[in-house]
Amino acid sequence: MRVLITGAAGFIGSFTTHRLLEQGETVIGLDNLNDYYDPTLKDARIARIQDRSDANRFEFIKADITDSGAMAHIFESGKFDRVVHLAAQAGVRYSIENPHAYASANLTGFLNILEGCRHNNIEHLVYASTSSVYGSDTSMPFSEHVGADHPLTFYAATKRANELMAHSYSNLFNLPCTGLRFFTVYGPWGRPDMALFLFTKAILDGKPINVFNHGEHQRDFTYVEDIVSGVVYALNNPATSADHYDPRSPDPAISSAPWRVYNIGNGKSIGLMEFVKVLEEKLDRKADINMLAMQPGDVLATWSDTSDLKTDFDYQATTSVEEGVGKFVDWYLKYYSLTPAL
C-alpha cells in the first residue's frame, strides 16, 4: 500500500511514518518544514526515518499543502492508495494572534487534500481533528455522538470545518473519510510549544513554569504511540455509510455517506498538577510554579469517550502517564545532550 502522510516531519506524522514502515507499507512523507517551531527538530525527525533499514520504502517531499498546483501534481504522480492528513497550522493560542495562517493551512490546505483525493481515486482519507472542537461543552466524557458546534478558538473552528468539509466530499464523491479527534498528545520528539516541553525546559533551566487557571485544569493526556495505534487502525478500515443513520435524528458521529469521526484519547482525565508532579519525579527536581489566571479560549477539562474506537477496532490506550512522561524525559535529556539531575 502506498500511503501519503502530510505533516510527516511533525510530531504525530513522524511516528505514524515509522509505524507504517514497520508494517511494510510504502510511505511518501510531505512537509513544508516551516519555522512555526524549531525546524532543526523537524529535520531530525526526518533524518531518523531516513536512517531506518527499510528507508527505501520512504520518500520525502518538501511542499506546502496550500500550493494547489503542487498538490495536484503530487497526487497525480504519486499514485497513492490512502492518505493520512496530519499537516496543519497547530497551536490553540497562536490562532488568536494569527488567524490567517489557520485559514490558509487548515481550510485552503485541507481543500487541496480533498481535491487530490477526489480526482485520484483515493481509497480512504484519514485526517486529524482535535478535542478542541468540543469547546464550551462540559458534559464529560466527550462523545462523538454529541454535537460539537461551539468551538472557543479559531483553531478549533477550522478543525470542525474540516470535519464538515470532509462530509460534503464523502457525500458528493463517495470518498471514505475518517476524522480523528486527538486528545492532548505528548511524548518524545514532541512540539516545543506544548506544556510538557515547556515545563521540562523551564525546570531544567531553573526557571518558573506558568500554570494557568491556578492549576485547576484537567486533561486527557494521551501518549503518542497510543495515538498512532488509533490512526493506523482507522487507516486500515475505510469509513462506510451507517445502515442505522436516521436523517430525522442525525447522529453527529456517523452518516449515510462513508464518513466517520472518532475520539482518540487515553480515556482518562487527570489534573494538571498531578501531571506536573509526575514530571518533577522523573526529573528529580521541584518546579517553581507561577499560578496564573485562565487563558482566553482555554477549556477547563477534557476527557475522551473512546468506546466507539474500542468497539470498532478493539482500541485501548495502554501507556500510563508515569511511563509516557518518563520516556519523554529520557528522550529530552539525550536529544539535548543533558545530564540527568543530581
C-alpha positions in Angstrom: 0.0 0.0 0.0 1.3 3.5 -0.9 0.4 6.0 1.8 0.8 9.8 1.6 1.4 11.3 5.0 1.2 15.1 5.2 3.0 16.7 8.1 5.5 13.8 8.1 8.1 15.9 9.8 5.7 16.7 12.6 5.3 15.0 15.9 2.5 12.6 15.2 3.3 12.4 11.5 6.9 11.1 12.1 5.7 8.4 14.5 2.9 7.4 12.1 5.5 7.1 9.3 7.7 4.8 11.5 4.7 2.6 12.3 3.6 2.2 8.7 7.1 1.4 7.6 7.3 -1.3 10.3 4.2 -2.8 8.9 5.7 -3.0 5.4 3.9 -0.1 3.7 5.4 2.4 1.3 5.2 5.9 2.7 5.5 9.2 0.9 6.0 11.9 3.5 5.2 15.5 2.8 6.0 18.6 4.9 6.8 22.3 4.2 9.3 22.4 7.2 8.1 25.8 8.2 9.5 27.7 11.2 6.5 27.8 13.5 8.8 26.0 15.8 12.5 25.0 15.5 12.9 23.4 12.0 16.0 21.5 13.2 13.7 19.3 15.2 11.7 18.6 12.1 14.9 17.9 10.2 16.0 15.5 12.9 12.7 13.6 12.8 13.1 13.1 9.0 16.7 12.1 9.4 15.7 9.5 11.9 13.2 8.0 9.4 15.8 8.0 6.6 18.3 6.2 8.9 15.9 3.2 9.1 17.0 -0.1 7.4 13.7 0.0 5.4 14.0 3.6 4.4 14.0 2.5 0.7 10.2 2.5 1.1 10.2 6.1 2.3 10.3 9.2 0.1 10.2 12.7 1.4 8.7 15.7 -0.5 9.1 19.2 0.7 5.9 21.0 -0.4 3.2 23.2 1.1 -0.4 21.9 1.1 -1.7 25.4 0.4 0.0 25.3 -3.1 -2.8 23.9 -5.2 -0.7 23.4 -8.3 2.0 21.5 -6.4 -0.5 19.4 -4.6 -2.4 18.5 -7.7 0.9 17.3 -9.3 1.9 15.3 -6.2 -1.4 13.5 -6.1 -1.5 12.8 -9.9 2.1 11.5 -10.0 2.1 9.8 -6.6 -0.4 7.0 -7.3 -1.3 6.8 -3.6 -3.8 4.3 -2.3 -4.6 6.1 1.0 -3.9 9.4 2.7 -3.2 10.4 6.3 -3.5 14.1 6.5 -1.8 15.5 9.6 -0.3 18.8 8.2 -1.9 21.8 9.8 -1.2 25.1 11.5 -1.1 23.9 15.0 -1.4 25.7 18.3 -4.6 26.9 20.1 -3.4 30.2 21.3 -1.4 31.2 18.2 -4.7 31.2 16.3 -5.8 34.2 18.3 -2.7 36.1 17.1 -2.6 34.9 13.5 -5.9 33.5 12.3 -5.0 34.0 8.6 -2.3 31.3 9.0 -5.0 28.9 10.1 -7.4 29.8 7.3 -4.7 29.2 4.8 -3.2 25.9 6.1 -6.3 24.3 7.8 -9.0 25.4 5.3 -7.4 26.0 1.9 -4.8 23.3 2.5 -7.4 20.8 3.5 -9.5 21.7 0.4 -6.4 20.8 -1.7 -6.1 17.5 0.0 -9.8 16.7 -0.6 -9.5 17.7 -4.2 -6.4 15.5 -4.6 -8.3 12.6 -3.1 -11.4 13.2 -5.2 -9.5 13.3 -8.6 -7.2 10.4 -7.9 -9.4 7.6 -6.6 -8.0 7.6 -3.1 -9.4 4.6 -1.2 -9.5 6.3 2.2 -8.7 9.7 3.7 -7.8 9.8 7.4 -7.3 13.3 8.8 -6.5 14.9 12.2 -9.2 16.8 14.1 -8.9 17.8 17.7 -10.6 17.5 21.1 -10.8 21.3 20.9 -13.9 21.1 18.7 -15.9 20.3 21.9 -15.3 23.9 23.0 -17.7 25.0 25.7 -19.2 21.6 26.2 -18.8 20.5 29.8 -20.6 17.1 29.6 -17.9 14.5 30.3 -16.6 12.3 28.9 -16.8 13.9 25.4 -18.7 11.7 23.0 -18.6 11.9 19.2 -22.4 11.3 19.3 -23.0 14.8 20.8 -22.8 17.9 18.7 -19.5 19.9 18.6 -20.8 23.3 17.4 -19.4 25.7 20.0 -15.6 25.9 19.5 -13.8 28.5 21.6 -10.9 29.3 19.3 -10.4 29.8 15.6 -8.1 26.8 15.5 -10.9 24.6 16.8 -13.3 26.2 14.4 -11.0 25.3 11.4 -10.8 21.7 12.6 -14.6 21.4 13.0 -14.8 22.9 9.5 -12.5 20.1 8.2 -15.0 17.5 9.5 -17.8 19.2 7.7 -15.8 19.7 4.5 -14.9 16.0 4.5 -18.5 15.1 5.0 -19.5 17.1 1.9 -16.8 15.4 -0.3 -17.7 12.0 1.2 -21.3 12.6 0.2 -20.7 14.1 -3.2 -17.9 11.9 -4.4 -18.3 8.7 -2.3 -14.9 9.4 -0.7 -14.4 7.4 2.5 -13.2 9.9 5.2 -12.4 9.4 8.8 -11.7 12.3 11.2 -9.8 11.6 14.4 -10.2 13.9 17.4 -6.8 13.8 19.2 -6.7 14.5 22.9 -3.6 16.2 24.4 -0.8 14.2 22.7 2.6 14.1 24.4 5.8 12.0 24.2 9.3 12.0 22.8 10.0 14.2 19.8 7.1 16.4 20.7 6.4 20.0 19.8 8.4 22.6 21.8 5.3 24.8 22.2 3.4 22.2 24.2 3.2 22.1 28.0 5.4 19.1 28.7 8.2 20.5 26.6 7.9 24.0 28.1 7.7 22.7 31.7 10.7 20.4 31.2 12.9 23.1 29.7 12.0 25.6 32.4 12.5 23.2 35.3 15.9 22.1 34.0 16.9 25.8 33.4 15.9 26.7 37.0 13.1 28.9 35.8 9.5 29.0 36.9 6.7 27.3 34.9 3.4 29.1 34.1 0.4 27.1 35.2 -2.9 28.6 34.1 -6.3 28.6 35.8 -4.4 28.3 39.0 -3.7 24.6 38.3 -7.3 23.6 38.1 -7.1 22.2 34.6 -7.8 18.6 33.8 -6.6 16.9 30.6 -6.9 13.6 28.8 -3.1 13.1 28.3 -2.5 10.6 25.5 0.9 9.1 24.7 1.9 9.5 21.0 2.3 5.8 20.3 -1.3 5.2 21.5 -2.5 7.9 19.2 -0.6 6.3 16.3 -2.3 3.0 17.0 -5.7 4.6 16.6 -4.5 6.3 13.3 -3.4 3.0 11.8 -6.5 1.1 12.9 -8.6 3.8 11.2 -6.5 3.8 8.1 -6.8 0.1 7.7 -10.6 0.2 7.9 -12.1 2.7 5.5 -15.2 4.5 6.6 -18.5 3.2 5.4 -22.0 4.5 5.4 -24.0 3.7 8.5 -27.1 1.5 8.0 -28.7 2.8 11.1 -28.2 6.5 10.3 -31.5 8.3 10.8 -31.8 11.7 8.9 -34.8 12.6 11.1 -32.5 12.5 14.1 -28.9 12.9 12.8 -26.1 11.3 14.8 -23.0 13.6 14.6 -20.6 10.7 14.5 -22.0 8.8 11.5 -23.6 9.4 8.2 -25.4 7.9 5.2 -22.1 8.8 3.4 -18.9 6.9 4.1 -17.8 9.2 6.8 -16.9 8.8 10.5 -15.4 10.8 13.3 -13.7 9.2 16.3 -12.1 10.3 19.6 -8.6 9.1 20.2 -7.6 9.6 23.8 -6.4 7.8 26.9 -10.0 7.6 28.2 -9.0 9.2 31.5 -8.7 12.8 32.7 -6.1 13.8 35.3 -5.3 17.1 37.0 -2.6 19.2 35.5 -0.9 19.5 38.9 -0.8 15.7 39.0 0.9 15.7 35.6 3.4 18.3 36.9 4.1 16.1 39.9 5.0 13.1 37.7 7.3 15.3 35.7 9.0 16.5 38.9 9.6 12.9 40.0 11.1 11.9 36.6 13.4 15.0 36.6 14.1 14.6 40.3 13.6 18.4 40.7 10.8 20.5 42.1 9.1 23.1 39.8 8.9 26.7 40.7 5.3 27.5 39.8 3.6 30.7 38.7 -0.1 30.3 39.2 -1.9 32.4 36.6 -5.5 33.1 35.5 -7.3 31.2 32.8 -6.2 32.0 29.2 -8.6 33.1 26.5 -10.0 30.2 24.5 -8.9 27.6 27.1 -11.2 24.9 28.4 -11.4 23.6 32.0 -11.2 19.9 31.2 -11.0 17.3 28.5 -11.9 13.6 28.8 -12.5 11.3 25.9 -15.1 8.6 25.4 -13.2 6.1 23.2 -15.9 3.4 23.3 -16.5 3.7 19.5 -12.9 3.1 18.8 -12.9 0.2 21.2 -16.0 -1.4 19.6 -14.9 -0.9 16.0 -11.1 -1.5 16.2 -10.5 -3.0 19.7 -8.5 0.1 20.5 -7.3 0.8 24.0 -4.6 3.2 25.1 -2.1 1.3 27.2 0.6 3.9 28.2 0.3 5.4 31.7 1.3 9.0 32.3 4.2 7.8 34.5 5.6 5.7 31.7 4.9 8.2 29.0 6.4 11.2 30.8 9.4 9.0 31.8 10.0 8.2 28.1 9.8 11.9 27.2 12.3 12.9 29.9 14.7 10.2 28.8 14.5 11.4 25.2 14.8 15.1 26.1 18.0 14.6 28.1 19.5 12.6 25.3 18.4 14.8 22.4 19.7 18.0 24.1 22.8 16.2 25.5 21.9 17.0 29.0 23.0 15.0 32.1 20.2 13.8 34.4 19.5 15.8 37.5 21.7 15.0 40.5 
